[in-house]
Amino acid sequence: MSEEVAAHLRHAIMTAEIRPGEFIRMDDMAARLGVSVTPVREALLTLRGEGMVSLAPHRGYIVAALSRIDVEDLFWLQSEIAVRVALRTAQAITSEQIGELEWCNQKLAVAVRAGDGPEVADAEFEFHRIHNLVADSGKLSWFLLSATRYTPTQLYATDPEWGEVAVDSHAKLIAAYRKGNREQVIEQTRRQFTDGAARLTKHLEATGIWD
């Protein structure tokens, strides 16, 4: 339960739903989420360890600053790890596994056309789960998963333009695996994170947190 609360708070902070400098009151947040105070307290301790909130004595937890450089660094890190995973996948992937990725991408395309945010998120997760399993690089995949915890998945899942880019990028990545095109594997992997960073930056600019 505490990890679910932490995920909710990460999303709210990364999208500026809860803005830098705002206090997070445990009682209020527990009531809003319909949980007890305990998982909220545990979640805030986790986020404090991640540098997303700080503890003000006798006042509670306050949301830390989120800069443009923070966003840039976050997606740069994800991209660098993802490229290494993708190159490992390129060396190991079979025709059958390529078929699995194609099926996942078709499922994603259907969800994007339907505007079904939860299904988009599920299909995208499944694509990358299968993709990363092929790489057989447990530690790298774990680091990538840890880094992507800060990606506001639902923000993208409800953005049809992002969905179209994701489907196209996945299709080109799959084609690169079929042809053994290392350069395209790198380009299409990085494209996803460059696009994600640009969209999140644009969203945060619109919220006015950097004015």
FIKOLZA-1660 file (N, C-alpha, C; in steps of 0.1 Angstrom, whole numbers, plus 5000, padded with zeros to 4 digits):
% residues 211
   i   px   py   pz ch aa at
   1 5008 4988 5000  A  M  N
   1 5000 5000 5000  A  M CA
   1 5009 5013 5000  A  M  C
   2 5019 5013 5008  A  S  N
   2 5028 5025 5008  A  S CA
   2 5034 5028 4995  A  S  C
   3 5038 5017 4987  A  E  N
   3 5044 5019 4974  A  E CA
   3 5034 5025 4965  A  E  C
   4 5021 5021 4966  A  E  N
   4 5011 5027 4957  A  E CA
   4 5009 5041 4961  A  E  C
   5 5009 5045 4973  A  V  N
   5 5008 5059 4977  A  V CA
   5 5020 5067 4972  A  V  C
   6 5032 5061 4973  A  A  N
   6 5044 5067 4968  A  A CA
   6 5043 5070 4953  A  A  C
   7 5038 5060 4946  A  A  N
   7 5037 5062 4931  A  A CA
   7 5027 5073 4928  A  A  C
   8 5016 5074 4936  A  H  N
   8 5006 5084 4934  A  H CA
   8 5013 5098 4936  A  H  C
   9 5021 5099 4947  A  L  N
   9 5027 5112 4950  A  L CA
   9 5038 5115 4940  A  L  C
  10 5045 5105 4935  A  R  N
  10 5056 5108 4925  A  R CA
  10 5049 5114 4913  A  R  C
  11 5038 5108 4909  A  H  N
  11 5031 5113 4897  A  H CA
  11 5026 5128 4899  A  H  C
  12 5020 5130 4911  A  A  N
  12 5015 5143 4914  A  A CA
  12 5026 5154 4915  A  A  C
  13 5038 5150 4920  A  I  N
  13 5049 5159 4920  A  I CA
  13 5055 5162 4907  A  I  C
  14 5057 5151 4899  A  M  N
  14 5063 5152 4886  A  M CA
  14 5054 5159 4876  A  M  C
  15 5041 5160 4878  A  T  N
  15 5032 5167 4869  A  T CA
  15 5028 5181 4875  A  T  C
  16 5034 5184 4887  A  A  N
  16 5031 5197 4893  A  A CA
  16 5016 5198 4898  A  A  C
  17 5010 5186 4899  A  E  N
  17 4997 5186 4906  A  E CA
  17 4999 5191 4920  A  E  C
  18 5010 5186 4926  A  I  N
  18 5014 5191 4939  A  I CA
  18 5027 5199 4936  A  I  C
  19 5027 5212 4938  A  R  N
  19 5038 5220 4933  A  R CA
  19 5049 5222 4943  A  R  C
  20 5061 5225 4938  A  P  N
  20 5073 5227 4947  A  P CA
  20 5069 5238 4957  A  P  C
  21 5073 5235 4970  A  G  N
  21 5071 5244 4981  A  G CA
  21 5058 5241 4988  A  G  C
  22 5049 5233 4983  A  E  N
  22 5037 5230 4989  A  E CA
  22 5039 5219 5000  A  E  C
  23 5031 5220 5011  A  F  N
  23 5032 5210 5021  A  F CA
  23 5022 5199 5018  A  F  C
  24 5027 5187 5022  A  I  N
  24 5018 5175 5021  A  I CA
  24 5014 5171 5035  A  I  C
  25 5001 5173 5038  A  R  N
  25 4996 5169 5051  A  R CA
  25 4992 5155 5051  A  R  C
  26 4998 5147 5060  A  M  N
  26 4995 5133 5060  A  M CA
  26 4980 5130 5062  A  M  C
  27 4974 5136 5071  A  D  N
  27 4959 5134 5074  A  D CA
  27 4951 5137 5061  A  D  C
  28 4954 5148 5055  A  D  N
  28 4946 5152 5043  A  D CA
  28 4949 5142 5032  A  D  C
  29 4961 5138 5030  A  M  N
  29 4964 5129 5019  A  M CA
  29 4958 5116 5021  A  M  C
  30 4958 5111 5034  A  A  N
  30 4952 5098 5037  A  A CA
  30 4937 5098 5034  A  A  C
  31 4931 5109 5038  A  A  N
  31 4916 5110 5036  A  A CA
  31 4914 5111 5021  A  A  C
  32 4922 5118 5013  A  R  N
  32 4920 5119 4999  A  R CA
  32 4921 5106 4992  A  R  C
  33 4931 5098 4996  A  L  N
  33 4934 5085 4990  A  L CA
  33 4925 5073 4996  A  L  C
  34 4919 5076 5007  A  G  N
  34 4911 5066 5013  A  G CA
  34 4919 5055 5020  A  G  C
  35 4930 5059 5026  A  V  N
  35 4939 5050 5033  A  V CA
  35 4942 5055 5047  A  V  C
  36 4948 5047 5055  A  S  N
  36 4952 5052 5068  A  S CA
  36 4965 5061 5067  A  S  C
  37 4968 5067 5078  A  V  N
  37 4980 5076 5078  A  V CA
  37 4993 5068 5076  A  V  C
  38 4993 5056 5081  A  T  N
  38 5006 5048 5081  A  T CA
  38 5012 5047 5067  A  T  C
  39 5005 5042 5057  A  P  N
  39 5011 5041 5043  A  P CA
  39 5015 5055 5038  A  P  C
  40 5008 5065 5041  A  V  N
  40 5012 5079 5037  A  V CA
  40 5025 5083 5043  A  V  C
  41 5026 5080 5056  A  R  N
  41 5039 5083 5063  A  R CA
  41 5050 5075 5057  A  R  C
  42 5048 5062 5055  A  E  N
  42 5059 5054 5049  A  E CA
  42 5063 5059 5035  A  E  C
  43 5052 5063 5027  A  A  N
  43 5055 5068 5013  A  A CA
  43 5063 5081 5014  A  A  C
  44 5060 5089 5023  A  L  N
  44 5067 5102 5024  A  L CA
  44 5082 5100 5029  A  L  C
  45 5084 5090 5037  A  L  N
  45 5097 5087 5041  A  L CA
  45 5105 5082 5029  A  L  C
  46 5099 5074 5020  A  T  N
  46 5105 5069 5008  A  T CA
  46 5109 5081 4999  A  T  C
  47 5099 5090 4997  A  L  N
  47 5101 5101 4988  A  L CA
  47 5112 5111 4994  A  L  C
  48 5113 5111 5007  A  R  N
  48 5123 5120 5013  A  R CA
  48 5137 5114 5010  A  R  C
  49 5138 5101 5010  A  G  N
  49 5151 5094 5007  A  G CA
  49 5154 5096 4992  A  G  C
  50 5144 5099 4984  A  E  N
  50 5146 5101 4969  A  E CA
  50 5148 5116 4966  A  E  C
  51 5147 5124 4976  A  G  N
  51 5149 5138 4974  A  G CA
  51 5138 5146 4968  A  G  C
  52 5126 5140 4968  A  M  N
  52 5114 5146 4963  A  M CA
  52 5107 5155 4973  A  M  C
  53 5108 5152 4985  A  V  N
  53 5103 5160 4996  A  V CA
  53 5113 5162 5007  A  V  C
  54 5111 5172 5015  A  S  N
  54 5120 5174 5027  A  S CA
  54 5111 5175 5039  A  S  C
  55 5117 5173 5051  A  L  N
  55 5109 5174 5063  A  L CA
  55 5112 5187 5070  A  L  C
  56 5102 5195 5072  A  A  N
  56 5103 5208 5079  A  A CA
  56 5098 5205 5094  A  A  C
  57 5107 5206 5104  A  P  N
  57 5104 5203 5117  A  P CA
  57 5091 5210 5122  A  P  C
  58 5082 5202 5128  A  H  N
  58 5070 5207 5134  A  H CA
  58 5060 5212 5123  A  H  C
  59 5063 5210 5110  A  R  N
  59 5054 5216 5100  A  R CA
  59 5050 5205 5090  A  R  C
  60 5058 5195 5088  A  G  N
  60 5055 5184 5079  A  G CA
  60 5064 5183 5067  A  G  C
  61 5059 5176 5057  A  Y  N
  61 5067 5174 5045  A  Y CA
  61 5064 5185 5034  A  Y  C
  62 5075 5190 5028  A  I  N
  62 5074 5200 5018  A  I CA
  62 5080 5195 5005  A  I  C
  63 5073 5197 4993  A  V  N
  63 5078 5193 4980  A  V CA
  63 5090 5200 4976  A  V  C
  64 5100 5193 4972  A  A  N
  64 5113 5199 4967  A  A CA
  64 5111 5205 4954  A  A  C
  65 5121 5214 4951  A  A  N
  65 5121 5220 4938  A  A CA
  65 5123 5210 4927  A  A  C
  66 5117 5213 4915  A  L  N
  66 5119 5204 4903  A  L CA
  66 5123 5214 4892  A  L  C
  67 5135 5212 4887  A  S  N
  67 5140 5221 4877  A  S CA
  67 5140 5215 4863  A  S  C
  68 5142 5223 4853  A  R  N
  68 5143 5218 4839  A  R CA
  68 5155 5208 4838  A  R  C
  69 5166 5211 4845  A  I  N
  69 5177 5203 4845  A  I CA
  69 5174 5189 4851  A  I  C
  70 5166 5189 4862  A  D  N
  70 5161 5177 4868  A  D CA
  70 5154 5168 4858  A  D  C
  71 5145 5174 4850  A  V  N
  71 5138 5166 4840  A  V CA
  71 5147 5161 4829  A  V  C
  72 5156 5170 4825  A  E  N
  72 5166 5166 4814  A  E CA
  72 5175 5155 4819  A  E  C
  73 5180 5156 4832  A  D  N
  73 5188 5145 4837  A  D CA
  73 5181 5132 4839  A  D  C
  74 5169 5133 4843  A  L  N
  74 5161 5121 4845  A  L CA
  74 5159 5113 4832  A  L  C
  75 5156 5120 4821  A  F  N
  75 5154 5113 4809  A  F CA
  75 5167 5109 4802  A  F  C
  76 5177 5117 4805  A  W  N
  76 5190 5113 4799  A  W CA
  76 5195 5100 4806  A  W  C
  77 5193 5098 4819  A  L  N
  77 5197 5086 4826  A  L CA
  77 5189 5074 4820  A  L  C
  78 5176 5076 4819  A  Q  N
  78 5167 5065 4814  A  Q CA
  78 5172 5061 4800  A  Q  C
  79 5175 5071 4792  A  S  N
  79 5179 5068 4778  A  S CA
  79 5192 5061 4777  A  S  C
  80 5201 5065 4785  A  E  N
  80 5214 5058 4785  A  E CA
  80 5213 5043 4789  A  E  C
  81 5205 5041 4799  A  I  N
  81 5204 5027 4804  A  I CA
  81 5196 5019 4793  A  I  C
  82 5185 5025 4788  A  A  N
  82 5176 5019 4778  A  A CA
  82 5184 5015 4766  A  A  C
  83 5193 5023 4761  A  V  N
  83 5201 5020 4749  A  V CA
  83 5209 5008 4751  A  V  C
  84 5215 5007 4763  A  R  N
  84 5224 4995 4766  A  R CA
  84 5215 4983 4766  A  R  C
  85 5203 4984 4772  A  V  N
  85 5194 4972 4773  A  V CA
  85 5190 4969 4758  A  V  C
  86 5187 4979 4750  A  A  N
  86 5182 4976 4737  A  A CA
  86 5193 4969 4728  A  A  C
  87 5205 4973 4730  A  L  N
  87 5216 4967 4723  A  L CA
  87 5218 4952 4727  A  L  C
  88 5216 4949 4740  A  R  N
  88 5216 4935 4744  A  R CA
  88 5205 4928 4738  A  R  C
  89 5193 4934 4738  A  T  N
  89 5181 4928 4731  A  T CA
  89 5184 4925 4717  A  T  C
  90 5191 4934 4710  A  A  N
  90 5194 4932 4696  A  A CA
  90 5202 4920 4693  A  A  C
  91 5211 4917 4703  A  Q  N
  91 5220 4905 4701  A  Q CA
  91 5213 4892 4704  A  Q  C
  92 5202 4892 4711  A  A  N
  92 5196 4880 4716  A  A CA
  92 5182 4877 4710  A  A  C
  93 5175 4887 4704  A  I  N
  93 5161 4885 4701  A  I CA
  93 5159 4875 4690  A  I  C
  94 5148 4867 4691  A  T  N
  94 5145 4857 4681  A  T CA
  94 5133 4862 4673  A  T  C
  95 5130 4855 4662  A  S  N
  95 5118 4859 4654  A  S CA
  95 5105 4858 4662  A  S  C
  96 5105 4848 4670  A  E  N
  96 5093 4846 4678  A  E CA
  96 5091 4858 4688  A  E  C
  97 5102 4862 4694  A  Q  N
  97 5101 4874 4703  A  Q CA
  97 5098 4887 4696  A  Q  C
  98 5103 4888 4684  A  I  N
  98 5099 4900 4676  A  I CA
  98 5084 4900 4673  A  I  C
  99 5079 4888 4671  A  G  N
  99 5064 4887 4669  A  G CA
  99 5057 4891 4681  A  G  C
 100 5062 4888 4693  A  E  N
 100 5055 4892 4705  A  E CA
 100 5055 4907 4707  A  E  C
 101 5066 4913 4703  A  L  N
 101 5067 4928 4704  A  L CA
 101 5057 4934 4694  A  L  C
 102 5056 4928 4682  A  E  N
 102 5047 4933 4672  A  E CA
 102 5032 4932 4677  A  E  C
 103 5029 4921 4684  A  W  N
 103 5016 4920 4689  A  W CA
 103 5013 4930 4700  A  W  C
 104 5023 4933 4709  A  C  N
 104 5021 4943 4719  A  C CA
 104 5019 4957 4713  A  C  C
 105 5027 4959 4702  A  N  N
 105 5026 4973 4696  A  N CA
 105 5012 4974 4689  A  N  C
 106 5007 4963 4683  A  Q  N
 106 4994 4964 4677  A  Q CA
 106 4983 4967 4688  A  Q  C
 107 4985 4960 4699  A  K  N
 107 4976 4963 4711  A  K CA
 107 4977 4977 4715  A  K  C
 108 4989 4983 4715  A  L  N
 108 4991 4997 4719  A  L CA
 108 4984 5006 4709  A  L  C
 109 4985 5003 4696  A  A  N
 109 4979 5011 4686  A  A CA
 109 4964 5011 4687  A  A  C
 110 4958 5000 4690  A  V  N
 110 4943 4999 4692  A  V CA
 110 4939 5008 4704  A  V  C
 111 4947 5007 4714  A  A  N
 111 4943 5014 4727  A  A CA
 111 4945 5029 4724  A  A  C
 112 4955 5033 4717  A  V  N
 112 4957 5047 4714  A  V CA
 112 4945 5053 4705  A  V  C
 113 4941 5045 4695  A  R  N
 113 4930 5049 4687  A  R CA
 113 4917 5050 4694  A  R  C
 114 4916 5042 4704  A  A  N
 114 4903 5042 4712  A  A CA
 114 4904 5052 4723  A  A  C
 115 4915 5058 4726  A  G  N
 115 4917 5068 4737  A  G CA
 115 4915 5062 4750  A  G  C
 116 4919 5049 4751  A  D  N
 116 4918 5042 4764  A  D CA
 116 4931 5043 4772  A  D  C
 117 4932 5053 4781  A  G  N
 117 4944 5056 4788  A  G CA
 117 4949 5044 4796  A  G  C
 118 4941 5037 4804  A  P  N
 118 4946 5026 4812  A  P CA
 118 4952 5015 4803  A  P  C
 119 4945 5012 4792  A  E  N
 119 4949 5002 4783  A  E CA
 119 4962 5006 4776  A  E  C
 120 4963 5018 4772  A  V  N
 120 4976 5023 4767  A  V CA
 120 4987 5021 4776  A  V  C
 121 4985 5024 4789  A  A  N
 121 4996 5022 4799  A  A CA
 121 5000 5008 4800  A  A  C
 122 4989 4999 4800  A  D  N
 122 4992 4985 4802  A  D CA
 122 4999 4979 4790  A  D  C
 123 4995 4983 4778  A  A  N
 123 5002 4978 4766  A  A CA
 123 5016 4983 4765  A  A  C
 124 5019 4995 4768  A  E  N
 124 5032 5001 4768  A  E CA
 124 5041 4994 4778  A  E  C
 125 5036 4991 4790  A  F  N
 125 5043 4984 4800  A  F CA
 125 5047 4970 4795  A  F  C
 126 5037 4963 4789  A  E  N
 126 5039 4949 4785  A  E CA
 126 5050 4949 4773  A  E  C
 127 5049 4959 4765  A  F  N
 127 5059 4959 4754  A  F CA
 127 5073 4960 4760  A  F  C
 128 5075 4969 4769  A  H  N
 128 5089 4970 4775  A  H CA
 128 5093 4959 4784  A  H  C
 129 5083 4953 4791  A  R  N
 129 5086 4941 4799  A  R CA
 129 5091 4930 4791  A  R  C
 130 5085 4927 4779  A  I  N
 130 5090 4916 4771  A  I CA
 130 5103 4920 4765  A  I  C
 131 5104 4932 4760  A  H  N
 131 5116 4937 4754  A  H CA
 131 5128 4936 4764  A  H  C
 132 5126 4940 4776  A  N  N
 132 5137 4940 4786  A  N CA
 132 5141 4926 4790  A  N  C
 133 5131 4917 4790  A  L  N
 133 5134 4903 4794  A  L CA
 133 5143 4896 4784  A  L  C
 134 5141 4900 4771  A  V  N
 134 5150 4894 4760  A  V CA
 134 5164 4898 4763  A  V  C
 135 5167 4910 4768  A  A  N
 135 5181 4914 4770  A  A CA
 135 5188 4906 4781  A  A  C
 136 5180 4900 4790  A  D  N
 136 5185 4891 4800  A  D CA
 136 5196 4898 4808  A  D  C
 137 5193 4911 4812  A  S  N
 137 5202 4919 4819  A  S CA
 137 5195 4924 4832  A  S  C
 138 5194 4916 4841  A  G  N
 138 5186 4918 4853  A  G CA
 138 5189 4931 4860  A  G  C
 139 5202 4934 4863  A  K  N
 139 5206 4946 4870  A  K CA
 139 5202 4958 4862  A  K  C
 140 5206 4958 4849  A  L  N
 140 5203 4970 4841  A  L CA
 140 5188 4973 4840  A  L  C
 141 5180 4962 4839  A  S  N
 141 5165 4963 4838  A  S CA
 141 5160 4969 4851  A  S  C
 142 5166 4965 4862  A  W  N
 142 5161 4970 4875  A  W CA
 142 5165 4984 4877  A  W  C
 143 5176 4989 4872  A  F  N
 143 5180 5003 4873  A  F CA
 143 5171 5011 4864  A  F  C
 144 5168 5006 4852  A  L  N
 144 5159 5013 4843  A  L CA
 144 5145 5014 4849  A  L  C
 145 5140 5003 4855  A  L  N
 145 5127 5004 4862  A  L CA
 145 5127 5014 4873  A  L  C
 146 5138 5014 4881  A  S  N
 146 5139 5024 4892  A  S CA
 146 5138 5038 4887  A  S  C
 147 5145 5041 4875  A  A  N
 147 5146 5054 4870  A  A CA
 147 5132 5058 4864  A  A  C
 148 5125 5049 4858  A  T  N
 148 5112 5052 4852  A  T CA
 148 5101 5054 4862  A  T  C
 149 5104 5051 4875  A  R  N
 149 5093 5054 4885  A  R CA
 149 5089 5068 4885  A  R  C
 150 5098 5077 4880  A  Y  N
 150 5096 5091 4881  A  Y CA
 150 5089 5096 4868  A  Y  C
 151 5087 5087 4859  A  T  N
 151 5080 5091 4846  A  T CA
 151 5065 5091 4849  A  T  C
 152 5058 5102 4847  A  P  N
 152 5043 5102 4849  A  P CA
 152 5035 5095 4838  A  P  C
 153 5035 5082 4840  A  T  N
 153 5029 5074 4829  A  T CA
 153 5015 5078 4824  A  T  C
 154 5007 5081 4834  A  Q  N
 154 4993 5085 4830  A  Q CA
 154 4992 5098 4822  A  Q  C
 155 5002 5107 4824  A  L  N
 155 5002 5119 4816  A  L CA
 155 5004 5115 4801  A  L  C
 156 5013 5106 4798  A  Y  N
 156 5015 5102 4785  A  Y CA
 156 5004 5093 4779  A  Y  C
 157 4999 5084 4788  A  A  N
 157 4989 5075 4783  A  A CA
 157 4976 5082 4778  A  A  C
 158 4974 5094 4783  A  T  N
 158 4962 5101 4779  A  T CA
 158 4965 5112 4768  A  T  C
 159 4977 5111 4763  A  D  N
 159 4981 5121 4752  A  D CA
 159 4982 5113 4739  A  D  C
 160 4972 5115 4730  A  P  N
 160 4971 5107 4718  A  P CA
 160 4983 5110 4709  A  P  C
 161 4989 5122 4709  A  E  N
 161 5001 5124 4701  A  E CA
 161 5013 5116 4706  A  E  C
 162 5014 5115 4719  A  W  N
 162 5025 5107 4725  A  W CA
 162 5023 5092 4720  A  W  C
 163 5010 5088 4721  A  G  N
 163 5007 5074 4717  A  G CA
 163 5011 5071 4703  A  G  C
 164 5008 5080 4694  A  E  N
 164 5012 5079 4680  A  E CA
 164 5027 5078 4678  A  E  C
 165 5034 5086 4685  A  V  N
 165 5049 5086 4684  A  V CA
 165 5054 5073 4690  A  V  C
 166 5048 5068 4701  A  A  N
 166 5053 5056 4707  A  A CA
 166 5051 5044 4697  A  A  C
 167 5039 5043 4691  A  V  N
 167 5036 5032 4682  A  V CA
 167 5046 5032 4670  A  V  C
 168 5048 5044 4665  A  D  N
 168 5057 5046 4653  A  D CA
 168 5071 5042 4657  A  D  C
 169 5076 5047 4669  A  S  N
 169 5089 5044 4673  A  S CA
 169 5091 5029 4676  A  S  C
 170 5081 5023 4682  A  H  N
 170 5082 5008 4685  A  H CA
 170 5083 5001 4671  A  H  C
 171 5075 5005 4662  A  A  N
 171 5075 4998 4649  A  A CA
 171 5088 4999 4642  A  A  C
 172 5094 5010 4643  A  K  N
 172 5108 5012 4637  A  K CA
 172 5119 5005 4645  A  K  C
 173 5117 5004 4658  A  L  N
 173 5126 4996 4666  A  L CA
 173 5125 4982 4662  A  L  C
 174 5113 4977 4661  A  I  N
 174 5111 4963 4657  A  I CA
 174 5118 4960 4643  A  I  C
 175 5116 4969 4634  A  A  N
 175 5122 4967 4621  A  A CA
 175 5137 4967 4622  A  A  C
 176 5142 4975 4630  A  A  N
 176 5157 4976 4632  A  A CA
 176 5162 4963 4638  A  A  C
 177 5154 4956 4647  A  Y  N
 177 5158 4943 4652  A  Y CA
 177 5158 4933 4641  A  Y  C
 178 5148 4933 4632  A  R  N
 178 5147 4924 4621  A  R CA
 178 5159 4925 4612  A  R  C
 179 5164 4937 4610  A  K  N
 179 5174 4940 4600  A  K CA
 179 5188 4940 4607  A  K  C
 180 5189 4939 4620  A  G  N
 180 5201 4940 4627  A  G CA
 180 5208 4953 4625  A  G  C
 181 5200 4964 4625  A  N  N
 181 5204 4978 4623  A  N CA
 181 5207 4984 4637  A  N  C
 182 5220 4984 4641  A  R  N
 182 5224 4989 4654  A  R CA
 182 5221 5004 4655  A  R  C
 183 5224 5012 4645  A  E  N
 183 5222 5026 4646  A  E CA
 183 5207 5030 4648  A  E  C
 184 5198 5022 4641  A  Q  N
 184 5184 5025 4642  A  Q CA
 184 5179 5021 4656  A  Q  C
 185 5184 5010 4661  A  V  N
 185 5181 5006 4675  A  V CA
 185 5184 5017 4685  A  V  C
 186 5196 5023 4684  A  I  N
 186 5199 5034 4693  A  I CA
 186 5191 5046 4690  A  I  C
 187 5188 5049 4678  A  E  N
 187 5181 5062 4674  A  E CA
 187 5166 5061 4679  A  E  C
 188 5160 5049 4677  A  Q  N
 188 5146 5048 4681  A  Q CA
 188 5144 5047 4696  A  Q  C
 189 5154 5041 4703  A  T  N
 189 5153 5040 4717  A  T CA
 189 5155 5054 4723  A  T  C
 190 5164 5061 4718  A  R  N
 190 5166 5075 4724  A  R CA
 190 5154 5084 4720  A  R  C
 191 5149 5082 4709  A  R  N
 191 5137 5090 4704  A  R CA
 191 5126 5090 4715  A  R  C
 192 5123 5078 4720  A  Q  N
 192 5112 5077 4730  A  Q CA
 192 5115 5086 4742  A  Q  C
 193 5127 5087 4747  A  F  N
 193 5130 5094 4759  A  F CA
 193 5132 5109 4756  A  F  C
 194 5137 5112 4744  A  T  N
 194 5137 5127 4740  A  T CA
 194 5123 5132 4739  A  T  C
 195 5114 5125 4733  A  D  N
 195 5100 5129 4731  A  D CA
 195 5094 5130 4745  A  D  C
 196 5096 5121 4754  A  G  N
 196 5090 5121 4767  A  G CA
 196 5095 5133 4775  A  G  C
 197 5108 5136 4774  A  A  N
 197 5113 5148 4781  A  A CA
 197 5107 5161 4776  A  A  C
 198 5106 5162 4763  A  A  N
 198 5100 5174 4757  A  A CA
 198 5086 5176 4761  A  A  C
 199 5078 5165 4761  A  R  N
 199 5064 5166 4765  A  R CA
 199 5062 5170 4780  A  R  C
 200 5070 5164 4788  A  L  N
 200 5069 5167 4803  A  L CA
 200 5073 5181 4805  A  L  C
 201 5084 5186 4798  A  T  N
 201 5089 5200 4800  A  T CA
 201 5078 5209 4796  A  T  C
 202 5072 5207 4784  A  K  N
 202 5061 5215 4779  A  K CA
 202 5049 5216 4789  A  K  C
 203 5046 5204 4795  A  H  N
 203 5035 5204 4805  A  H CA
 203 5038 5212 4817  A  H  C
 204 5051 5210 4822  A  L  N
 204 5055 5218 4834  A  L CA
 204 5055 5233 4831  A  L  C
 205 5060 5236 4819  A  E  N
 205 5060 5251 4816  A  E CA
 205 5046 5257 4817  A  E  C
 206 5036 5249 4812  A  A  N
 206 5022 5254 4812  A  A CA
 206 5017 5255 4826  A  A  C
 207 5022 5248 4835  A  T  N
 207 5017 5249 4849  A  T CA
 207 5022 5262 4856  A  T  C
 208 5033 5268 4850  A  G  N
 208 5039 5280 4856  A  G CA
 208 5048 5278 4867  A  G  C
 209 5053 5266 4870  A  I  N
 209 5062 5264 4881  A  I CA
 209 5075 5270 4879  A  I  C
 210 5079 5273 4867  A  W  N
 210 5092 5279 4864  A  W CA
 210 5091 5294 4861  A  W  C
 211 5079 5300 4863  A  D  N
 211 5078 5314 4860  A  D CA
 211 5085 5323 4871  A  D  C
% end
